[in-house]
């Protein structure tokens, strides 16, 4: 995640907000992977 998206630290405070931010990062990574698969 660090190398692919440049995600190094959470910008939100609190466990629930950090979990939500992590889900967004995972979703972004999955969308990027899907786009790469469709292009190939």
N, CA, C, O and CB atoms as a CASP TS submission, in Angstrom:
PFRMAT TS
TARGET T0000
AUTHOR 0000-0000-0000
METHOD Language model
MODEL 1
PARENT N/A
ATOM      1  N   UNK     1       0.819  -1.182   0.000  1.00  0.00           N
ATOM      2  CA  UNK     1       0.000   0.000   0.000  1.00  0.00           C
ATOM      3  C   UNK     1       0.868   1.252   0.000  1.00  0.00           C
ATOM      4  O   UNK     1       0.551   2.243  -0.658  1.00  0.00           O
ATOM      5  CB  UNK     1      -0.934  -0.006   1.195  1.00  0.00           C
ATOM      6  N   UNK     2       1.955   1.192   0.740  1.00  0.00           N
ATOM      7  CA  UNK     2       2.821   2.363   0.815  1.00  0.00           C
ATOM      8  C   UNK     2       3.389   2.720  -0.547  1.00  0.00           C
ATOM      9  O   UNK     2       3.389   3.886  -0.940  1.00  0.00           O
ATOM     10  CB  UNK     2       3.952   2.122   1.802  1.00  0.00           C
ATOM     11  N   UNK     3       3.867   1.723  -1.260  1.00  0.00           N
ATOM     12  CA  UNK     3       4.512   1.987  -2.541  1.00  0.00           C
ATOM     13  C   UNK     3       3.506   2.291  -3.633  1.00  0.00           C
ATOM     14  O   UNK     3       3.748   3.166  -4.464  1.00  0.00           O
ATOM     15  CB  UNK     3       5.364   0.811  -2.947  1.00  0.00           C
ATOM     16  N   UNK     4       2.393   1.595  -3.650  1.00  0.00           N
ATOM     17  CA  UNK     4       1.431   1.729  -4.742  1.00  0.00           C
ATOM     18  C   UNK     4       0.667   3.039  -4.660  1.00  0.00           C
ATOM     19  O   UNK     4       0.554   3.755  -5.655  1.00  0.00           O
ATOM     20  CB  UNK     4       0.457   0.565  -4.732  1.00  0.00           C
ATOM     21  N   UNK     5       0.143   3.361  -3.485  1.00  0.00           N
ATOM     22  CA  UNK     5      -0.716   4.536  -3.344  1.00  0.00           C
ATOM     23  C   UNK     5      -0.055   5.690  -2.593  1.00  0.00           C
ATOM     24  O   UNK     5      -0.615   6.785  -2.536  1.00  0.00           O
ATOM     25  CB  UNK     5      -1.982   4.150  -2.641  1.00  0.00           C
ATOM     26  N   UNK     6       1.109   5.466  -2.024  1.00  0.00           N
ATOM     27  CA  UNK     6       1.746   6.514  -1.237  1.00  0.00           C
ATOM     28  C   UNK     6       1.069   6.715   0.112  1.00  0.00           C
ATOM     29  O   UNK     6       1.176   7.789   0.703  1.00  0.00           O
ATOM     30  CB  UNK     6       1.742   7.813  -2.008  1.00  0.00           C
ATOM     31  N   UNK     7       0.378   5.702   0.601  1.00  0.00           N
ATOM     32  CA  UNK     7      -0.327   5.792   1.880  1.00  0.00           C
ATOM     33  C   UNK     7       0.646   5.474   2.999  1.00  0.00           C
ATOM     34  O   UNK     7       1.113   4.342   3.122  1.00  0.00           O
ATOM     35  CB  UNK     7      -1.550   4.829   1.921  1.00  0.00           C
ATOM     36  N   UNK     8       0.951   6.470   3.814  1.00  0.00           N
ATOM     37  CA  UNK     8       1.918   6.265   4.883  1.00  0.00           C
ATOM     38  C   UNK     8       1.312   6.371   6.277  1.00  0.00           C
ATOM     39  O   UNK     8       1.739   5.663   7.189  1.00  0.00           O
ATOM     40  CB  UNK     8       3.028   7.254   4.748  1.00  0.00           C
ATOM     41  N   UNK     9       0.330   7.238   6.455  1.00  0.00           N
ATOM     42  CA  UNK     9      -0.282   7.365   7.773  1.00  0.00           C
ATOM     43  C   UNK     9      -1.735   7.797   7.633  1.00  0.00           C
ATOM     44  O   UNK     9      -2.149   8.328   6.604  1.00  0.00           O
ATOM     45  CB  UNK     9       0.497   8.369   8.643  1.00  0.00           C
ATOM     46  N   UNK    10      -2.484   7.558   8.680  1.00  0.00           N
ATOM     47  CA  UNK    10      -3.885   7.946   8.681  1.00  0.00           C
ATOM     48  C   UNK    10      -4.005   9.441   8.927  1.00  0.00           C
ATOM     49  O   UNK    10      -3.227  10.018   9.688  1.00  0.00           O
ATOM     50  CB  UNK    10      -4.670   7.156   9.743  1.00  0.00           C
ATOM     51  N   UNK    11      -4.977  10.063   8.283  1.00  0.00           N
ATOM     52  CA  UNK    11      -5.186  11.488   8.493  1.00  0.00           C
ATOM     53  C   UNK    11      -6.280  11.751   9.522  1.00  0.00           C
ATOM     54  O   UNK    11      -6.404  12.866  10.028  1.00  0.00           O
ATOM     55  CB  UNK    11      -5.536  12.164   7.179  1.00  0.00           C
ATOM     56  N   UNK    12      -7.067  10.731   9.829  1.00  0.00           N
ATOM     57  CA  UNK    12      -8.147  10.871  10.808  1.00  0.00           C
ATOM     58  C   UNK    12      -7.697  10.318  12.154  1.00  0.00           C
ATOM     59  O   UNK    12      -6.823   9.455  12.233  1.00  0.00           O
ATOM     60  CB  UNK    12      -9.428  10.146  10.325  1.00  0.00           C
ATOM     61  N   UNK    13      -8.315  10.836  13.208  1.00  0.00           N
ATOM     62  CA  UNK    13      -8.037  10.339  14.552  1.00  0.00           C
ATOM     63  C   UNK    13      -9.206   9.493  15.024  1.00  0.00           C
ATOM     64  O   UNK    13     -10.357   9.741  14.666  1.00  0.00           O
ATOM     65  CB  UNK    13      -7.772  11.506  15.536  1.00  0.00           C
ATOM     66  N   UNK    14      -8.895   8.510  15.818  1.00  0.00           N
ATOM     67  CA  UNK    14      -9.925   7.622  16.348  1.00  0.00           C
ATOM     68  C   UNK    14      -9.982   6.326  15.567  1.00  0.00           C
ATOM     69  O   UNK    14      -9.720   6.285  14.365  1.00  0.00           O
ATOM     70  CB  UNK    14     -11.283   8.305  16.324  1.00  0.00           C
ATOM     71  N   UNK    15     -10.328   5.280  16.274  1.00  0.00           N
ATOM     72  CA  UNK    15     -10.315   3.947  15.674  1.00  0.00           C
ATOM     73  C   UNK    15     -11.351   3.806  14.566  1.00  0.00           C
ATOM     74  O   UNK    15     -11.040   3.270  13.502  1.00  0.00           O
ATOM     75  CB  UNK    15     -10.559   2.895  16.738  1.00  0.00           C
ATOM     76  N   UNK    16     -12.567   4.273  14.792  1.00  0.00           N
ATOM     77  CA  UNK    16     -13.612   4.098  13.780  1.00  0.00           C
ATOM     78  C   UNK    16     -13.300   4.897  12.521  1.00  0.00           C
ATOM     79  O   UNK    16     -13.551   4.428  11.411  1.00  0.00           O
ATOM     80  CB  UNK    16     -14.975   4.518  14.341  1.00  0.00           C
ATOM     81  N   UNK    17     -12.756   6.094  12.682  1.00  0.00           N
ATOM     82  CA  UNK    17     -12.408   6.907  11.516  1.00  0.00           C
ATOM     83  C   UNK    17     -11.218   6.312  10.774  1.00  0.00           C
ATOM     84  O   UNK    17     -11.173   6.346   9.545  1.00  0.00           O
ATOM     85  CB  UNK    17     -12.097   8.348  11.940  1.00  0.00           C
ATOM     86  N   UNK    18     -10.254   5.766  11.517  1.00  0.00           N
ATOM     87  CA  UNK    18      -9.103   5.127  10.884  1.00  0.00           C
ATOM     88  C   UNK    18      -9.534   3.872  10.128  1.00  0.00           C
ATOM     89  O   UNK    18      -9.018   3.588   9.047  1.00  0.00           O
ATOM     90  CB  UNK    18      -8.034   4.777  11.934  1.00  0.00           C
ATOM     91  N   UNK    19     -10.472   3.128  10.691  1.00  0.00           N
ATOM     92  CA  UNK    19     -10.977   1.938  10.002  1.00  0.00           C
ATOM     93  C   UNK    19     -11.692   2.321   8.715  1.00  0.00           C
ATOM     94  O   UNK    19     -11.538   1.652   7.693  1.00  0.00           O
ATOM     95  CB  UNK    19     -11.925   1.146  10.915  1.00  0.00           C
ATOM     96  N   UNK    20     -12.469   3.390   8.761  1.00  0.00           N
ATOM     97  CA  UNK    20     -13.166   3.851   7.558  1.00  0.00           C
ATOM     98  C   UNK    20     -12.166   4.317   6.513  1.00  0.00           C
ATOM     99  O   UNK    20     -12.336   4.052   5.323  1.00  0.00           O
ATOM    100  CB  UNK    20     -14.148   4.986   7.898  1.00  0.00           C
ATOM    101  N   UNK    21     -11.130   5.007   6.952  1.00  0.00           N
ATOM    102  CA  UNK    21     -10.103   5.465   6.016  1.00  0.00           C
ATOM    103  C   UNK    21      -9.369   4.275   5.396  1.00  0.00           C
ATOM    104  O   UNK    21      -9.046   4.297   4.208  1.00  0.00           O
ATOM    105  CB  UNK    21      -9.102   6.397   6.726  1.00  0.00           C
ATOM    106  N   UNK    22      -9.107   3.247   6.188  1.00  0.00           N
ATOM    107  CA  UNK    22      -8.435   2.049   5.683  1.00  0.00           C
ATOM    108  C   UNK    22      -9.286   1.356   4.623  1.00  0.00           C
ATOM    109  O   UNK    22      -8.764   0.875   3.617  1.00  0.00           O
ATOM    110  CB  UNK    22      -8.129   1.078   6.835  1.00  0.00           C
ATOM    111  N   UNK    23     -10.607   1.306   4.853  1.00  0.00           N
ATOM    112  CA  UNK    23     -11.507   0.705   3.867  1.00  0.00           C
ATOM    113  C   UNK    23     -11.483   1.486   2.557  1.00  0.00           C
ATOM    114  O   UNK    23     -11.542   0.893   1.480  1.00  0.00           O
ATOM    115  CB  UNK    23     -12.940   0.643   4.417  1.00  0.00           C
ATOM    116  N   UNK    24     -11.397   2.807   2.643  1.00  0.00           N
ATOM    117  CA  UNK    24     -11.299   3.622   1.431  1.00  0.00           C
ATOM    118  C   UNK    24     -10.004   3.345   0.679  1.00  0.00           C
ATOM    119  O   UNK    24      -9.997   3.268  -0.550  1.00  0.00           O
ATOM    120  CB  UNK    24     -11.391   5.106   1.779  1.00  0.00           C
ATOM    121  N   UNK    25      -8.912   3.196   1.417  1.00  0.00           N
ATOM    122  CA  UNK    25      -7.622   2.901   0.783  1.00  0.00           C
ATOM    123  C   UNK    25      -7.678   1.543   0.092  1.00  0.00           C
ATOM    124  O   UNK    25      -7.197   1.396  -1.031  1.00  0.00           O
ATOM    125  CB  UNK    25      -6.476   2.927   1.826  1.00  0.00           C
ATOM    126  N   UNK    26      -8.261   0.557   0.759  1.00  0.00           N
ATOM    127  CA  UNK    26      -8.388  -0.775   0.154  1.00  0.00           C
ATOM    128  C   UNK    26      -9.273  -0.731  -1.082  1.00  0.00           C
ATOM    129  O   UNK    26      -8.972  -1.378  -2.085  1.00  0.00           O
ATOM    130  CB  UNK    26      -8.956  -1.776   1.167  1.00  0.00           C
ATOM    131  N   UNK    27     -10.357   0.025  -1.018  1.00  0.00           N
ATOM    132  CA  UNK    27     -11.247   0.147  -2.171  1.00  0.00           C
ATOM    133  C   UNK    27     -10.527   0.807  -3.338  1.00  0.00           C
ATOM    134  O   UNK    27     -10.684   0.385  -4.484  1.00  0.00           O
ATOM    135  CB  UNK    27     -12.502   0.948  -1.802  1.00  0.00           C
ATOM    136  N   UNK    28      -9.742   1.838  -3.056  1.00  0.00           N
ATOM    137  CA  UNK    28      -8.995   2.518  -4.115  1.00  0.00           C
ATOM    138  C   UNK    28      -7.989   1.571  -4.758  1.00  0.00           C
ATOM    139  O   UNK    28      -7.823   1.569  -5.978  1.00  0.00           O
ATOM    140  CB  UNK    28      -8.274   3.759  -3.557  1.00  0.00           C
ATOM    141  N   UNK    29      -7.320   0.769  -3.941  1.00  0.00           N
ATOM    142  CA  UNK    29      -6.358  -0.192  -4.478  1.00  0.00           C
ATOM    143  C   UNK    29      -7.061  -1.228  -5.349  1.00  0.00           C
ATOM    144  O   UNK    29      -6.569  -1.578  -6.422  1.00  0.00           O
ATOM    145  CB  UNK    29      -5.594  -0.886  -3.338  1.00  0.00           C
ATOM    146  N   UNK    30      -8.214  -1.721  -4.888  1.00  0.00           N
ATOM    147  CA  UNK    30      -8.959  -2.714  -5.661  1.00  0.00           C
ATOM    148  C   UNK    30      -9.457  -2.136  -6.980  1.00  0.00           C
ATOM    149  O   UNK    30      -9.405  -2.810  -8.009  1.00  0.00           O
ATOM    150  CB  UNK    30     -10.136  -3.244  -4.848  1.00  0.00           C
ATOM    151  N   UNK    31      -9.939  -0.893  -6.963  1.00  0.00           N
ATOM    152  CA  UNK    31     -10.385  -0.252  -8.203  1.00  0.00           C
ATOM    153  C   UNK    31      -9.231  -0.085  -9.184  1.00  0.00           C
ATOM    154  O   UNK    31      -9.390  -0.270 -10.390  1.00  0.00           O
ATOM    155  CB  UNK    31     -11.017   1.110  -7.903  1.00  0.00           C
ATOM    156  N   UNK    32      -8.082   0.265  -8.653  1.00  0.00           N
ATOM    157  CA  UNK    32      -6.906   0.422  -9.516  1.00  0.00           C
ATOM    158  C   UNK    32      -6.511  -0.910 -10.143  1.00  0.00           C
ATOM    159  O   UNK    32      -6.172  -0.972 -11.324  1.00  0.00           O
ATOM    160  CB  UNK    32      -5.724   1.000  -8.718  1.00  0.00           C
ATOM    161  N   UNK    33      -6.558  -1.976  -9.345  1.00  0.00           N
ATOM    162  CA  UNK    33      -6.226  -3.299  -9.869  1.00  0.00           C
ATOM    163  C   UNK    33      -7.225  -3.737 -10.933  1.00  0.00           C
ATOM    164  O   UNK    33      -6.845  -4.317 -11.950  1.00  0.00           O
ATOM    165  CB  UNK    33      -6.184  -4.325  -8.737  1.00  0.00           C
ATOM    166  N   UNK    34      -8.512  -3.453 -10.691  1.00  0.00           N
ATOM    167  CA  UNK    34      -9.537  -3.810 -11.677  1.00  0.00           C
ATOM    168  C   UNK    34      -9.335  -3.045 -12.982  1.00  0.00           C
ATOM    169  O   UNK    34      -9.498  -3.608 -14.064  1.00  0.00           O
ATOM    170  CB  UNK    34     -10.939  -3.532 -11.117  1.00  0.00           C
ATOM    171  N   UNK    35      -8.985  -1.775 -12.883  1.00  0.00           N
ATOM    172  CA  UNK    35      -8.750  -0.972 -14.079  1.00  0.00           C
ATOM    173  C   UNK    35      -7.567  -1.523 -14.867  1.00  0.00           C
ATOM    174  O   UNK    35      -7.597  -1.553 -16.097  1.00  0.00           O
ATOM    175  CB  UNK    35      -8.503   0.498 -13.703  1.00  0.00           C
ATOM    176  N   UNK    36      -6.539  -1.955 -14.168  1.00  0.00           N
ATOM    177  CA  UNK    36      -5.378  -2.538 -14.844  1.00  0.00           C
ATOM    178  C   UNK    36      -5.734  -3.858 -15.521  1.00  0.00           C
ATOM    179  O   UNK    36      -5.234  -4.157 -16.605  1.00  0.00           O
ATOM    180  CB  UNK    36      -4.235  -2.753 -13.847  1.00  0.00           C
ATOM    181  N   UNK    37      -6.593  -4.644 -14.887  1.00  0.00           N
ATOM    182  CA  UNK    37      -7.005  -5.919 -15.481  1.00  0.00           C
ATOM    183  C   UNK    37      -7.855  -5.694 -16.727  1.00  0.00           C
ATOM    184  O   UNK    37      -7.730  -6.430 -17.706  1.00  0.00           O
ATOM    185  CB  UNK    37      -7.784  -6.760 -14.460  1.00  0.00           C
ATOM    186  N   UNK    38      -8.704  -4.697 -16.694  1.00  0.00           N
ATOM    187  CA  UNK    38      -9.563  -4.412 -17.846  1.00  0.00           C
ATOM    188  C   UNK    38      -8.757  -3.859 -19.016  1.00  0.00           C
ATOM    189  O   UNK    38      -9.094  -4.107 -20.173  1.00  0.00           O
ATOM    190  CB  UNK    38     -10.665  -3.423 -17.457  1.00  0.00           C
ATOM    191  N   UNK    39      -7.707  -3.120 -18.726  1.00  0.00           N
ATOM    192  CA  UNK    39      -6.892  -2.526 -19.779  1.00  0.00           C
ATOM    193  C   UNK    39      -6.029  -3.581 -20.468  1.00  0.00           C
ATOM    194  O   UNK    39      -5.679  -3.434 -21.639  1.00  0.00           O
ATOM    195  CB  UNK    39      -6.010  -1.415 -19.204  1.00  0.00           C
ATOM    196  N   UNK    40      -5.692  -4.629 -19.751  1.00  0.00           N
ATOM    197  CA  UNK    40      -4.809  -5.656 -20.313  1.00  0.00           C
ATOM    198  C   UNK    40      -5.542  -6.604 -21.225  1.00  0.00           C
ATOM    199  O   UNK    40      -4.937  -7.523 -21.776  1.00  0.00           O
ATOM    200  CB  UNK    40      -4.146  -6.436 -19.212  1.00  0.00           C
TER
END
